[in-house]
Amino acid sequence: FQFSKTKTKTNFLLLPLASCLLPLSSCLLPLASCLLPLASCLLPLASCLLPY
């Protein structure tokens, strides 16, 4: 019984955290999709500059 009680307490604490992180992730997602092509563009450049 005590275990389930602490579990609900943890869920109660995680819920606001998740609701706070969700908009943040939805904001970071377009940013990541914007940075991904940039990274794929910079990667060959870096591998080209590496031998020098």
PDB file as gemmi writes it, atoms N, CA and C in Angstrom:
CRYST1    1.000    1.000    1.000  90.00  90.00  90.00 P 1                      
ATOM      1  N   PHE A   1       0.832  -1.216   0.000  1.00  0.00           N  
ATOM      2  CA  PHE A   1       0.000   0.000   0.000  1.00  0.00           C  
ATOM      3  C   PHE A   1       0.865   1.264   0.000  1.00  0.00           C  
ATOM      4  N   GLN A   2       1.918   1.210   0.782  1.00  0.00           N  
ATOM      5  CA  GLN A   2       2.810   2.365   0.891  1.00  0.00           C  
ATOM      6  C   GLN A   2       3.504   2.650  -0.444  1.00  0.00           C  
ATOM      7  N   PHE A   3       3.821   1.578  -1.164  1.00  0.00           N  
ATOM      8  CA  PHE A   3       4.512   1.731  -2.446  1.00  0.00           C  
ATOM      9  C   PHE A   3       3.651   2.482  -3.461  1.00  0.00           C  
ATOM     10  N   SER A   4       2.376   2.089  -3.545  1.00  0.00           N  
ATOM     11  CA  SER A   4       1.462   2.738  -4.492  1.00  0.00           C  
ATOM     12  C   SER A   4       1.237   4.196  -4.113  1.00  0.00           C  
ATOM     13  N   LYS A   5       1.298   4.466  -2.807  1.00  0.00           N  
ATOM     14  CA  LYS A   5       1.102   5.831  -2.333  1.00  0.00           C  
ATOM     15  C   LYS A   5       2.251   6.729  -2.801  1.00  0.00           C  
ATOM     16  N   THR A   6       3.470   6.230  -2.668  1.00  0.00           N  
ATOM     17  CA  THR A   6       4.630   7.011  -3.098  1.00  0.00           C  
ATOM     18  C   THR A   6       4.657   7.129  -4.619  1.00  0.00           C  
ATOM     19  N   LYS A   7       4.156   6.104  -5.282  1.00  0.00           N  
ATOM     20  CA  LYS A   7       4.111   6.124  -6.746  1.00  0.00           C  
ATOM     21  C   LYS A   7       3.186   7.233  -7.243  1.00  0.00           C  
ATOM     22  N   THR A   8       2.032   7.363  -6.593  1.00  0.00           N  
ATOM     23  CA  THR A   8       1.094   8.424  -6.978  1.00  0.00           C  
ATOM     24  C   THR A   8       1.698   9.788  -6.692  1.00  0.00           C  
ATOM     25  N   LYS A   9       2.472   9.867  -5.622  1.00  0.00           N  
ATOM     26  CA  LYS A   9       3.114  11.124  -5.263  1.00  0.00           C  
ATOM     27  C   LYS A   9       4.120  11.518  -6.342  1.00  0.00           C  
ATOM     28  N   THR A  10       4.861  10.524  -6.831  1.00  0.00           N  
ATOM     29  CA  THR A  10       5.838  10.776  -7.887  1.00  0.00           C  
ATOM     30  C   THR A  10       5.143  11.209  -9.169  1.00  0.00           C  
ATOM     31  N   ASN A  11       4.049  10.536  -9.506  1.00  0.00           N  
ATOM     32  CA  ASN A  11       3.270  10.899 -10.693  1.00  0.00           C  
ATOM     33  C   ASN A  11       2.734  12.317 -10.586  1.00  0.00           C  
ATOM     34  N   PHE A  12       2.323  12.675  -9.378  1.00  0.00           N  
ATOM     35  CA  PHE A  12       1.782  14.013  -9.123  1.00  0.00           C  
ATOM     36  C   PHE A  12       2.861  15.070  -9.320  1.00  0.00           C  
ATOM     37  N   LEU A  13       4.111  14.699  -9.024  1.00  0.00           N  
ATOM     38  CA  LEU A  13       5.226  15.623  -9.201  1.00  0.00           C  
ATOM     39  C   LEU A  13       5.680  15.675 -10.657  1.00  0.00           C  
ATOM     40  N   LEU A  14       5.590  14.543 -11.340  1.00  0.00           N  
ATOM     41  CA  LEU A  14       6.051  14.463 -12.724  1.00  0.00           C  
ATOM     42  C   LEU A  14       5.100  15.129 -13.708  1.00  0.00           C  
ATOM     43  N   LEU A  15       3.834  15.166 -13.357  1.00  0.00           N  
ATOM     44  CA  LEU A  15       2.833  15.733 -14.255  1.00  0.00           C  
ATOM     45  C   LEU A  15       3.077  17.205 -14.591  1.00  0.00           C  
ATOM     46  N   PRO A  16       3.299  18.077 -13.590  1.00  0.00           N  
ATOM     47  CA  PRO A  16       3.589  19.478 -13.931  1.00  0.00           C  
ATOM     48  C   PRO A  16       4.888  19.619 -14.717  1.00  0.00           C  
ATOM     49  N   LEU A  17       5.849  18.773 -14.384  1.00  0.00           N  
ATOM     50  CA  LEU A  17       7.132  18.796 -15.079  1.00  0.00           C  
ATOM     51  C   LEU A  17       6.954  18.444 -16.546  1.00  0.00           C  
ATOM     52  N   ALA A  18       6.152  17.421 -16.814  1.00  0.00           N  
ATOM     53  CA  ALA A  18       5.888  17.006 -18.185  1.00  0.00           C  
ATOM     54  C   ALA A  18       5.126  18.083 -18.949  1.00  0.00           C  
ATOM     55  N   SER A  19       4.158  18.688 -18.282  1.00  0.00           N  
ATOM     56  CA  SER A  19       3.357  19.739 -18.920  1.00  0.00           C  
ATOM     57  C   SER A  19       4.195  20.985 -19.174  1.00  0.00           C  
ATOM     58  N   CYS A  20       5.307  21.089 -18.452  1.00  0.00           N  
ATOM     59  CA  CYS A  20       6.215  22.211 -18.653  1.00  0.00           C  
ATOM     60  C   CYS A  20       7.188  21.895 -19.780  1.00  0.00           C  
ATOM     61  N   LEU A  21       7.607  20.636 -19.871  1.00  0.00           N  
ATOM     62  CA  LEU A  21       8.582  20.227 -20.872  1.00  0.00           C  
ATOM     63  C   LEU A  21       7.970  20.032 -22.250  1.00  0.00           C  
ATOM     64  N   LEU A  22       6.683  19.718 -22.288  1.00  0.00           N  
ATOM     65  CA  LEU A  22       6.025  19.463 -23.563  1.00  0.00           C  
ATOM     66  C   LEU A  22       6.061  20.652 -24.516  1.00  0.00           C  
ATOM     67  N   PRO A  23       5.665  21.861 -24.074  1.00  0.00           N  
ATOM     68  CA  PRO A  23       5.771  23.015 -24.979  1.00  0.00           C  
ATOM     69  C   PRO A  23       7.213  23.308 -25.360  1.00  0.00           C  
ATOM     70  N   LEU A  24       8.121  23.055 -24.418  1.00  0.00           N  
ATOM     71  CA  LEU A  24       9.533  23.285 -24.674  1.00  0.00           C  
ATOM     72  C   LEU A  24      10.036  22.368 -25.782  1.00  0.00           C  
ATOM     73  N   SER A  25       9.624  21.090 -25.731  1.00  0.00           N  
ATOM     74  CA  SER A  25      10.043  20.141 -26.754  1.00  0.00           C  
ATOM     75  C   SER A  25       9.428  20.481 -28.107  1.00  0.00           C  
ATOM     76  N   SER A  26       8.192  20.961 -28.088  1.00  0.00           N  
ATOM     77  CA  SER A  26       7.527  21.349 -29.335  1.00  0.00           C  
ATOM     78  C   SER A  26       8.163  22.601 -29.922  1.00  0.00           C  
ATOM     79  N   CYS A  27       8.881  23.330 -29.070  1.00  0.00           N  
ATOM     80  CA  CYS A  27       9.587  24.513 -29.534  1.00  0.00           C  
ATOM     81  C   CYS A  27      10.958  24.117 -30.058  1.00  0.00           C  
ATOM     82  N   LEU A  28      11.562  23.108 -29.418  1.00  0.00           N  
ATOM     83  CA  LEU A  28      12.898  22.661 -29.804  1.00  0.00           C  
ATOM     84  C   LEU A  28      12.885  21.798 -31.059  1.00  0.00           C  
ATOM     85  N   LEU A  29      11.741  21.159 -31.326  1.00  0.00           N  
ATOM     86  CA  LEU A  29      11.653  20.272 -32.478  1.00  0.00           C  
ATOM     87  C   LEU A  29      11.910  20.978 -33.807  1.00  0.00           C  
ATOM     88  N   PRO A  30      11.247  22.117 -34.082  1.00  0.00           N  
ATOM     89  CA  PRO A  30      11.550  22.835 -35.328  1.00  0.00           C  
ATOM     90  C   PRO A  30      12.994  23.314 -35.375  1.00  0.00           C  
ATOM     91  N   LEU A  31      13.515  23.688 -34.201  1.00  0.00           N  
ATOM     92  CA  LEU A  31      14.897  24.132 -34.114  1.00  0.00           C  
ATOM     93  C   LEU A  31      15.844  23.008 -34.504  1.00  0.00           C  
ATOM     94  N   ALA A  32      15.543  21.799 -34.021  1.00  0.00           N  
ATOM     95  CA  ALA A  32      16.360  20.641 -34.348  1.00  0.00           C  
ATOM     96  C   ALA A  32      16.262  20.309 -35.834  1.00  0.00           C  
ATOM     97  N   SER A  33      15.067  20.392 -36.382  1.00  0.00           N  
ATOM     98  CA  SER A  33      14.862  20.106 -37.802  1.00  0.00           C  
ATOM     99  C   SER A  33      15.520  21.163 -38.675  1.00  0.00           C  
ATOM    100  N   CYS A  34      15.796  22.318 -38.078  1.00  0.00           N  
ATOM    101  CA  CYS A  34      16.482  23.378 -38.800  1.00  0.00           C  
ATOM    102  C   CYS A  34      17.986  23.165 -38.715  1.00  0.00           C  
ATOM    103  N   LEU A  35      18.447  22.683 -37.566  1.00  0.00           N  
ATOM    104  CA  LEU A  35      19.876  22.475 -37.344  1.00  0.00           C  
ATOM    105  C   LEU A  35      20.391  21.203 -38.005  1.00  0.00           C  
ATOM    106  N   LEU A  36      19.491  20.241 -38.224  1.00  0.00           N  
ATOM    107  CA  LEU A  36      19.901  18.967 -38.800  1.00  0.00           C  
ATOM    108  C   LEU A  36      20.509  19.103 -40.194  1.00  0.00           C  
ATOM    109  N   PRO A  37      19.850  19.808 -41.130  1.00  0.00           N  
ATOM    110  CA  PRO A  37      20.473  19.995 -42.450  1.00  0.00           C  
ATOM    111  C   PRO A  37      21.778  20.770 -42.363  1.00  0.00           C  
ATOM    112  N   LEU A  38      21.819  21.719 -41.429  1.00  0.00           N  
ATOM    113  CA  LEU A  38      23.023  22.503 -41.225  1.00  0.00           C  
ATOM    114  C   LEU A  38      24.175  21.609 -40.785  1.00  0.00           C  
ATOM    115  N   ALA A  39      23.873  20.683 -39.879  1.00  0.00           N  
ATOM    116  CA  ALA A  39      24.883  19.749 -39.397  1.00  0.00           C  
ATOM    117  C   ALA A  39      25.335  18.821 -40.523  1.00  0.00           C  
ATOM    118  N   SER A  40      24.400  18.356 -41.325  1.00  0.00           N  
ATOM    119  CA  SER A  40      24.726  17.466 -42.436  1.00  0.00           C  
ATOM    120  C   SER A  40      25.509  18.201 -43.513  1.00  0.00           C  
ATOM    121  N   CYS A  41      25.428  19.522 -43.494  1.00  0.00           N  
ATOM    122  CA  CYS A  41      26.185  20.333 -44.435  1.00  0.00           C  
ATOM    123  C   CYS A  41      27.586  20.586 -43.888  1.00  0.00           C  
ATOM    124  N   LEU A  42      27.666  20.777 -42.578  1.00  0.00           N  
ATOM    125  CA  LEU A  42      28.946  21.062 -41.944  1.00  0.00           C  
ATOM    126  C   LEU A  42      29.804  19.817 -41.765  1.00  0.00           C  
ATOM    127  N   LEU A  43      29.172  18.665 -41.698  1.00  0.00           N  
ATOM    128  CA  LEU A  43      29.902  17.425 -41.475  1.00  0.00           C  
ATOM    129  C   LEU A  43      30.914  17.114 -42.577  1.00  0.00           C  
ATOM    130  N   PRO A  44      30.521  17.160 -43.868  1.00  0.00           N  
ATOM    131  CA  PRO A  44      31.513  16.919 -44.928  1.00  0.00           C  
ATOM    132  C   PRO A  44      32.611  17.977 -44.933  1.00  0.00           C  
ATOM    133  N   LEU A  45      32.230  19.202 -44.596  1.00  0.00           N  
ATOM    134  CA  LEU A  45      33.188  20.291 -44.528  1.00  0.00           C  
ATOM    135  C   LEU A  45      34.233  20.014 -43.455  1.00  0.00           C  
ATOM    136  N   ALA A  46      33.772  19.536 -42.310  1.00  0.00           N  
ATOM    137  CA  ALA A  46      34.676  19.206 -41.212  1.00  0.00           C  
ATOM    138  C   ALA A  46      35.577  18.040 -41.586  1.00  0.00           C  
ATOM    139  N   SER A  47      35.020  17.037 -42.241  1.00  0.00           N  
ATOM    140  CA  SER A  47      35.805  15.870 -42.646  1.00  0.00           C  
ATOM    141  C   SER A  47      36.786  16.239 -43.753  1.00  0.00           C  
ATOM    142  N   CYS A  48      36.508  17.344 -44.429  1.00  0.00           N  
ATOM    143  CA  CYS A  48      37.405  17.821 -45.473  1.00  0.00           C  
ATOM    144  C   CYS A  48      38.545  18.614 -44.851  1.00  0.00           C  
ATOM    145  N   LEU A  49      38.234  19.353 -43.802  1.00  0.00           N  
ATOM    146  CA  LEU A  49      39.232  20.178 -43.132  1.00  0.00           C  
ATOM    147  C   LEU A  49      40.091  19.386 -42.150  1.00  0.00           C  
ATOM    148  N   LEU A  50      39.598  18.237 -41.732  1.00  0.00           N  
ATOM    149  CA  LEU A  50      40.288  17.447 -40.718  1.00  0.00           C  
ATOM    150  C   LEU A  50      41.715  17.043 -41.097  1.00  0.00           C  
ATOM    151  N   PRO A  51      41.954  16.559 -42.331  1.00  0.00           N  
ATOM    152  CA  PRO A  51      43.333  16.142 -42.655  1.00  0.00           C  
ATOM    153  C   PRO A  51      44.355  17.278 -42.566  1.00  0.00           C  
ATOM    154  N   TYR A  52      43.910  18.533 -42.698  1.00  0.00           N  
ATOM    155  CA  TYR A  52      44.861  19.642 -42.692  1.00  0.00           C  
ATOM    156  C   TYR A  52      45.160  20.177 -41.297  1.00  0.00           C  
TER     157      TYR A  52                                                      
END                                                                             
